[in-house]
Amino acid sequence: MQLRRLALAGLAVLTLAACGTTATGDRAGPDGSSEARPQTLRFGVGPLLPTTEDTEAAWQPFFAWLAGSLGVDYELDATTDWAGIAVALANEQVDLAWMGPFGYVLANNRSRAEAIATVKYDGKPTYHAIVVGPPDSPVRNWPDDAQGLSMSFAEQASTSGWLVPTFFLTQRGIDPTTYFEYREGAAHPANEIAVANGQVDLATDFDRNRNSMIESGTLPPDATKIVWTSDPLPNDAIAVRPGLDPELVRRIRELLVGITPEQAREFMPPHYTGFVAATDDSYRTIKDAANSLGKLS
């Protein structure tokens, strides 16, 4: 993981004053005393693109904007798996993380990390898990007509790549590890490529990833086809570690929710258009699925 840091001294005094802080970054208490406040925020982001370098390059402008708006320096780490970002937040190795829904639920369960916003993609705070097959796949009614086919699931900390399709199947009395020629642990881009190359009959993914791969030219539009789509799922969470200064958290949420689509085009990856406010209850459906599969015990 690479480390990025931005010095924003020119913005510090103005923004910290707006947040009720002193020029040194300490929060003034009611008696005039100061309480320690981070001068460098540690940001984390999960594996949203094929490599950590790709993810960091695409998301750095957003985190740079956020740090600049707060008047602080920042460090940015991109993790190689969804479980890694949940562990980093739970262990207070990062202060704020952009993470998948299930990763957030895991972090909340481990440490009471708090969701404060949900990202909007093309104006919507939801997305879908999908299952893809080759263009000539005989599957028309997954999973009923897919028994015995080879199928690749993503890692177990992935919402769309493991949790949601696994929950969907178990609710129908299907054990995916015996129903399919089962494998798991692949990254989402790798799942698409495996299907396109004929290495596997079916694979899990999410619609945003498939669309992004097609737009970037990584995946030809007709290389795979969608054979199953989930109900809408809450989009990625912005979550903060337990114990982070409440006034700082309030300010971060305010900044995120205030992003306009025009602003988003300046510093967010394509199609991301802003945020809506979120709480832990925003991810209730994900938490219920995880509980049903025994992942939060």
C-alpha positions as CSV (number, residue, x, y, z in Angstrom):
1,M,0.0,0.0,0.0
2,Q,1.3,3.4,-0.9
3,L,1.2,6.4,1.4
4,R,-0.1,9.8,0.3
5,R,0.0,13.0,2.3
6,L,-1.1,16.5,1.5
7,A,0.0,19.6,3.4
8,L,-2.9,22.1,3.5
9,A,-1.6,24.8,5.8
10,G,-3.2,27.5,3.7
11,L,-6.7,26.2,4.4
12,A,-6.1,25.1,8.0
13,V,-6.8,28.3,9.9
14,L,-10.0,29.1,8.0
15,T,-11.5,25.6,8.1
16,L,-10.5,24.8,11.7
17,A,-12.0,28.0,12.8
18,A,-15.2,27.0,11.1
19,C,-15.1,23.7,12.9
20,G,-14.6,25.3,16.3
21,T,-10.9,24.6,16.6
22,T,-7.9,26.5,17.5
23,A,-5.1,27.2,15.1
24,T,-3.2,24.3,16.5
25,G,-6.0,21.9,15.7
26,D,-7.2,21.4,19.3
27,R,-10.9,21.7,20.0
28,A,-11.7,24.3,22.5
29,G,-13.6,23.0,25.5
30,P,-16.3,24.9,27.4
31,D,-13.7,26.1,29.9
32,G,-11.3,27.3,27.3
33,S,-9.1,24.3,27.6
34,S,-8.1,22.3,24.5
35,E,-8.8,18.7,23.7
36,A,-6.5,16.8,21.3
37,R,-7.7,16.6,17.7
38,P,-6.1,14.8,14.8
39,Q,-3.9,17.0,12.6
40,T,-3.5,14.1,10.1
41,L,-6.5,12.0,9.2
42,R,-5.8,8.4,8.1
43,F,-8.1,7.4,5.3
44,G,-8.6,3.9,3.9
45,V,-10.4,2.6,0.8
46,G,-11.2,-1.0,-0.2
47,P,-10.3,-2.8,-3.4
48,L,-12.7,-0.9,-5.8
49,L,-10.4,-1.3,-8.8
50,P,-8.1,-4.2,-10.0
51,T,-5.0,-3.0,-8.2
52,T,-4.3,-0.9,-5.1
53,E,-2.4,1.6,-7.3
54,D,-5.5,2.0,-9.5
55,T,-7.8,2.5,-6.6
56,E,-5.5,5.0,-4.9
57,A,-5.0,7.0,-8.0
58,A,-8.8,7.1,-8.7
59,W,-9.8,8.0,-5.1
60,Q,-7.0,10.2,-4.0
61,P,-8.6,13.4,-5.4
62,F,-11.7,12.8,-3.3
63,F,-9.7,12.3,-0.1
64,A,-7.5,15.3,-0.9
65,W,-10.6,17.4,-1.3
66,L,-12.0,16.1,2.0
67,A,-8.8,16.7,3.9
68,G,-8.5,20.2,2.3
69,S,-12.0,21.1,3.3
70,L,-11.2,20.1,6.9
71,G,-7.8,21.8,6.9
72,V,-5.8,18.7,7.9
73,D,-3.1,16.6,6.4
74,Y,-4.0,13.1,5.3
75,E,-2.6,9.6,4.7
76,L,-4.4,7.2,2.3
77,D,-4.1,3.4,2.3
78,A,-5.8,1.2,-0.3
79,T,-6.3,-2.4,0.8
80,T,-6.0,-5.5,-1.2
81,D,-9.2,-7.1,0.1
82,W,-12.5,-6.1,1.7
83,A,-11.7,-7.8,5.0
84,G,-8.5,-5.7,5.3
85,I,-10.3,-2.4,5.3
86,A,-12.8,-3.7,8.0
87,V,-9.9,-4.8,10.2
88,A,-8.0,-1.6,9.7
89,L,-11.0,0.5,10.8
90,A,-11.8,-1.8,13.7
91,N,-8.2,-1.7,14.9
92,E,-8.2,2.1,14.6
93,Q,-5.4,1.9,12.0
94,V,-7.6,4.3,9.9
95,D,-9.9,7.1,11.1
96,L,-12.3,7.0,8.1
97,A,-12.9,4.4,5.4
98,W,-14.7,4.1,2.1
99,M,-15.8,0.5,2.4
100,G,-18.3,-2.0,1.0
101,P,-21.5,-2.6,2.9
102,F,-20.6,-6.0,4.3
103,G,-17.1,-4.7,5.3
104,Y,-18.8,-1.9,7.2
105,V,-21.1,-4.4,9.0
106,L,-18.1,-6.4,10.0
107,A,-16.3,-3.3,11.3
108,N,-19.3,-2.2,13.2
109,N,-19.7,-5.6,14.7
110,R,-16.1,-5.7,15.8
111,S,-15.7,-2.2,17.1
112,R,-18.9,-0.1,16.7
113,A,-17.5,1.8,13.8
114,E,-20.1,4.2,12.6
115,A,-21.5,4.7,9.1
116,I,-22.1,8.4,8.4
117,A,-22.8,8.5,4.7
118,T,-23.7,6.3,1.7
119,V,-22.3,7.1,-1.7
120,K,-24.5,7.8,-4.7
121,Y,-23.8,6.3,-8.1
122,D,-25.5,7.8,-11.0
123,G,-27.7,9.6,-8.5
124,K,-28.7,6.5,-6.6
125,P,-27.5,5.3,-3.2
126,T,-28.1,1.7,-4.3
127,Y,-26.5,-0.9,-6.5
128,H,-27.0,-4.6,-7.4
129,A,-25.1,-7.9,-7.0
130,I,-25.0,-9.9,-10.2
131,V,-24.1,-13.3,-11.5
132,V,-22.5,-13.4,-15.0
133,G,-22.0,-16.1,-17.6
134,P,-20.6,-16.2,-21.1
135,P,-22.8,-14.8,-23.9
136,D,-23.9,-18.3,-25.0
137,S,-24.6,-19.5,-21.4
138,P,-27.6,-21.9,-21.3
139,V,-28.6,-20.4,-17.9
140,R,-31.9,-18.7,-18.1
141,N,-33.2,-19.0,-14.5
142,W,-30.3,-19.0,-12.1
143,P,-29.8,-21.0,-9.9
144,D,-32.5,-23.5,-10.9
145,D,-30.8,-24.4,-14.2
146,A,-27.2,-23.9,-13.1
147,Q,-26.7,-26.9,-10.9
148,G,-23.3,-28.6,-11.4
149,L,-21.8,-25.7,-13.3
150,S,-18.5,-24.2,-12.2
151,M,-19.0,-21.0,-10.3
152,S,-16.6,-18.5,-8.8
153,F,-17.6,-16.5,-5.8
154,A,-15.5,-13.5,-4.5
155,E,-13.9,-13.4,-1.0
156,Q,-16.2,-13.9,2.0
157,A,-16.0,-10.2,3.0
158,S,-17.5,-9.1,-0.3
159,T,-21.2,-8.0,-0.2
160,S,-22.1,-8.7,-3.8
161,G,-19.5,-11.3,-4.5
162,W,-20.3,-13.6,-1.6
163,L,-22.7,-12.5,1.1
164,V,-25.8,-11.6,-1.0
165,P,-25.7,-14.5,-3.5
166,T,-24.9,-17.0,-0.7
167,F,-27.8,-15.6,1.4
168,F,-30.1,-15.8,-1.6
169,L,-29.2,-19.4,-2.2
170,T,-29.4,-20.6,1.4
171,Q,-32.8,-19.0,1.7
172,R,-33.9,-21.4,-1.0
173,G,-32.3,-24.4,0.7
174,I,-29.2,-24.5,-1.6
175,D,-25.7,-25.0,-0.4
176,P,-23.6,-23.3,-3.0
177,T,-20.5,-25.3,-2.1
178,T,-22.2,-28.6,-3.2
179,Y,-24.7,-27.3,-5.7
180,F,-22.0,-25.8,-8.0
181,E,-18.5,-26.8,-8.9
182,Y,-17.6,-24.2,-6.3
183,R,-14.6,-21.8,-5.8
184,E,-14.2,-18.6,-3.9
185,G,-11.8,-15.8,-3.2
186,A,-11.4,-14.1,-6.5
187,A,-11.5,-10.3,-7.0
188,H,-14.5,-9.0,-8.9
189,P,-12.5,-8.1,-12.1
190,A,-10.9,-11.5,-12.0
191,N,-14.3,-13.1,-11.9
192,E,-15.4,-11.3,-15.0
193,I,-12.2,-12.2,-16.9
194,A,-12.5,-15.8,-15.8
195,V,-15.9,-16.1,-17.3
196,A,-14.9,-14.2,-20.5
197,N,-11.9,-16.6,-20.9
198,G,-14.0,-19.7,-20.4
199,Q,-12.2,-20.6,-17.2
200,V,-15.5,-20.8,-15.3
201,D,-19.2,-21.1,-16.2
202,L,-20.5,-18.5,-13.8
203,A,-19.2,-15.9,-11.4
204,T,-20.4,-13.2,-9.0
205,D,-19.9,-9.5,-9.5
206,F,-21.6,-6.2,-9.0
207,D,-23.1,-4.0,-11.7
208,R,-20.9,-1.0,-11.0
209,N,-17.7,-3.0,-11.5
210,R,-18.9,-4.6,-14.7
211,N,-20.0,-1.3,-16.1
212,S,-16.7,0.3,-15.1
213,M,-14.7,-2.5,-16.8
214,I,-16.7,-2.1,-20.0
215,E,-16.3,1.6,-20.0
216,S,-12.5,1.4,-19.5
217,G,-12.1,-1.2,-22.2
218,T,-10.9,-3.9,-19.8
219,L,-14.0,-6.0,-20.6
220,P,-15.6,-6.1,-24.1
221,P,-19.4,-5.4,-23.8
222,D,-20.3,-8.8,-25.1
223,A,-17.7,-10.8,-23.2
224,T,-20.2,-11.8,-20.4
225,K,-23.9,-11.5,-19.8
226,I,-25.9,-11.0,-16.6
227,V,-27.9,-14.1,-15.6
228,W,-29.1,-12.9,-12.2
229,T,-29.6,-9.5,-10.5
230,S,-30.2,-9.0,-6.8
231,D,-32.7,-6.6,-5.2
232,P,-31.2,-3.1,-4.6
233,L,-28.5,-3.0,-2.0
234,P,-27.2,0.0,-0.1
235,N,-24.1,1.5,-1.7
236,D,-20.6,1.8,-0.2
237,A,-20.4,3.4,3.3
238,I,-18.2,6.1,4.6
239,A,-17.5,4.9,8.1
240,V,-15.5,6.4,11.0
241,R,-13.7,4.6,13.8
242,P,-15.1,4.7,17.3
243,G,-13.9,7.5,19.4
244,L,-13.3,10.0,16.6
245,D,-14.2,13.5,17.7
246,P,-18.0,13.9,17.3
247,E,-17.7,17.5,16.1
248,L,-15.3,16.4,13.4
249,V,-17.6,13.6,12.4
250,R,-20.5,16.0,12.2
251,R,-18.4,18.3,9.9
252,I,-17.4,15.4,7.7
253,R,-21.0,14.2,7.2
254,E,-22.0,17.8,6.5
255,L,-19.3,18.1,3.8
256,L,-20.2,14.8,2.2
257,V,-23.9,15.3,2.0
258,G,-23.3,18.8,0.6
259,I,-21.4,17.6,-2.5
260,T,-23.3,18.5,-5.6
261,P,-23.1,16.4,-8.8
262,E,-21.1,19.2,-10.4
263,Q,-18.5,19.1,-7.6
264,A,-18.4,15.3,-7.7
265,R,-17.3,15.4,-11.3
266,E,-14.3,17.4,-10.2
267,F,-12.8,15.0,-7.7
268,M,-14.8,11.8,-7.5
269,P,-14.4,8.8,-9.9
270,P,-16.8,8.6,-12.8
271,H,-20.5,8.0,-12.1
272,Y,-20.2,8.9,-8.3
273,T,-22.4,11.9,-7.8
274,G,-22.4,12.6,-4.0
275,F,-23.7,11.1,-0.8
276,V,-26.7,10.7,1.4
277,A,-26.5,10.7,5.2
278,A,-26.4,7.2,6.7
279,T,-26.6,5.5,10.0
280,D,-26.0,1.9,11.0
281,D,-29.7,1.2,10.3
282,S,-29.0,2.0,6.6
283,Y,-27.2,-1.3,6.4
284,R,-29.8,-3.4,8.2
285,T,-30.5,-5.7,5.3
286,I,-26.8,-6.5,5.0
287,K,-26.5,-7.1,8.7
288,D,-29.6,-9.4,8.7
289,A,-28.0,-11.5,5.9
290,A,-24.7,-11.7,7.7
291,N,-26.4,-12.8,10.9
292,S,-28.4,-15.4,9.0
293,L,-25.1,-16.9,7.7
294,G,-23.5,-16.8,11.1
295,K,-20.9,-14.2,10.1
296,L,-21.4,-11.9,13.1
297,S,-21.2,-14.4,16.0
